[in-house]
Amino acid sequence: MARKGVFCAPGRVNLIGEHTDYNGGLVLPLAIEQRITLQAKVRNDRQVFLFARDLNEKASSHLDRLFPLGKKTWANYLLGVLQEIQKAGFELKGMEIEFSGNIPRGAGLSSSAALEAATALAINELFALELPPLELAKISQKAENNFVGVSCGLMDQMASLLSREKKLLLIDFSSLDFKYVPWPEGEYSLVICDSKKERQLYSSAYNDRHNECREALDFYTQKLNKPLINLSQLSLEEIADLSAPTALKKRTEHVLTENKRVKEAQTALQKENWAELGELLTQSHKSLRDDFQVSSPELDFLVDSAINLPGCLGARLTGAGFGGCTISLVENQKIPGFYGELKEKYYKKTGKKADLYVTRPQKGAKIM
């Protein structure tokens, strides 16, 4: 058993497939360059000492008395992972963990999942647990669900732990089967735009949407009189004539049309049909705005502005919504002008200075 080590895990951006993971659907994320780097050392007692270097904040706990340290504390993401690994039956010792990173907080690029993933990888390696990456992702998700109190799906943790360079991760959440889809080395790149409108999942309507999807599942199970495990088992034809409450029908329609868009995006990538891929991104945004209702005026403005700039084939909000980031498909030669014009338009509209990043698929969590 190693005594100490350095580990890192990336944030992620989702190309397409939003709010489908916890509905048994399809997603197509990729790891980004921004990441969390974490140093961990095993102690001989059961004390846990944590240090967030970028924030210059400390926290501590004890493996026998793990509980959330306030509602909005970064420490809960690490302590939750420790808790879930212990609940899985593994014997741990105390640890000293410090970390830093360059994933924008509150931007919807999964800084929390990256922190969980880096922590899970560190514990797995230092205590020789030999858990595969998918199990580490499940533990990380449970930490966020049970300890942090956010009803997130599994996509972010899987993307942080399982991603590969130059490939997107296509996950089917009806089975947790996944495969890799190559990103063509061509004339287009993805541009992330951070709206600087911070959104916190635990204080947003994210959990409300999660609950609405459960309500929709119960409704359609009863109306159709057949056992359903998730909304993705439905078809648009099945629900067309059912008088579901408007909100529940809209949520379901988004899930079903978004699954279709993910499949079409995979095909577009394989054929290097960039125009089709861009159109699918824009369609996804419209559905997230109108049917799932998780957009915001800032995100709508960024998307509408982006798709009207030279070289941009499509754009959408990415992540849970309610703020955070957009993603745009932009011709490489037009990216400098796209940067400048989008930032200028957004600043004039909102007074906020957006941050933009060009991204390509990166490798997932690793030992440094």
Secondary structure, 3 states (H helix, E strand, C coil): CCCEEEEEEEEEEEEECCCCHHHCCEEEEEEEEEEEEEEEEECCCCEEEEEECCCCEEEEEECCCCCCCCCCCCHHHHHHHHHHHHHCCCCCCCEEEEEEECCCCCCCCCHHHHHHHHHHHHHHHHCCCCCCHHHHHHHHHHHHHHHHCCCCCCHHHHHHHHCCCCEEEEEECCCCEEEEEECCCCCEEEEEEECCCCCCHHHCCHHHHHHHHHHHHHHHHHHHCCCCCCHHHCCHHHHCCCCCCHHHHHHHHHHHHHHHHHHHHHHHHHHCCHHHHHHHHHHHHHHHHHCCCCCCHHHHHHHHHHCCCCCEEEEEEECCCCCCEEEEEEEHHHHHHHHHHHHHHHHHHHCCCCEEEEECCECCCEEC
